[in-house]
């Protein structure tokens, strides 16, 4: 695993560019040649399902290495790693391991999710993740501490057939609503077609709600609700270098709910592209609950029908949008999901020199001094 260190002191982001090396104990899964009954979880005698591998006792630093193939199952991880030694579940051929959530067995209040993380400090790396027609979530974190790394995944076609109050999401690392959880890294994921079965405006491509999360280098498109949402009680969150397009209820939404007494504060929303959505950035929905230190800076905003930087329907942003550009980002081919930048894009070289990771969503090195806004460097 290549580690990507941000320009700002104290922040560490991970970009998944290759399969990480062996860990404390490595277990192997192969849908084509594995056997849950007689397999031993070794590279020569793998198990058939991911559920078999994560159902055993995993310890901090262990890994589950999954071979290319289709896995029609719900993956529920109950074990926990530590902040120094996470449990890693990784597709060994990036995006060639397809998890299709079905045969749900987790408690009903967690929703129908392809992957549920009941433990803490777990990494989910490089999978293709979708669900059957009853799916509500792609990856759901339900640990009381969190500390997840969810990187390099393609999360798509989560239909959300019921528009419930808590909605659904492509990636939600904090389903517990616990103020103690957080410090997760959501990076380099492609998230698309979330909530389209009902057009549910409560859905989000990526949703966080606690302390210290980092949302970086993600491409989010075609969501019935929000593209990226930091809500409930977000604090010290970094939302940087993401590309959001065609989010039907708002591109990037930040705020706090009325019942939460902890102010939403010290969140950085920088160097993102938001286009063709209902809102560019929206603060919602209780202006009295915003704390200090929020920053909206050097973002590219284009063709967002109800405004670029707004507070709900009345009032003002807790901090102004500074250094923003209102121009067409000039994607290569957004209609076909290609959000790379054309050579004449105004996003090229226009990022502020803050929170700049060393690579983009493709693993391409970024120029620290003059990086491109959005998920892709040019």
Helices and strands as residue ranges (DSSP letters): E 2-5, E 12-15, E 26-29, H 50-54, E 63-66, E 69-72, E 75-77, E 87-91, E 97-101, G 108-110, E 113-117, E 122-125, E 128-131, E 137-141, E 149-151, E 154-158, E 169-172, E 185-187, E 190-194, E 204-208, E 214-216, E 219-223, E 226-230, E 238-240, E 243-247, E 252-254, E 268-270, E 273-275, E 281-283, G 287-289, E 295-297, E 300-302, E 309-311, E 321-322, E 331-333, G 334-336, E 338-341
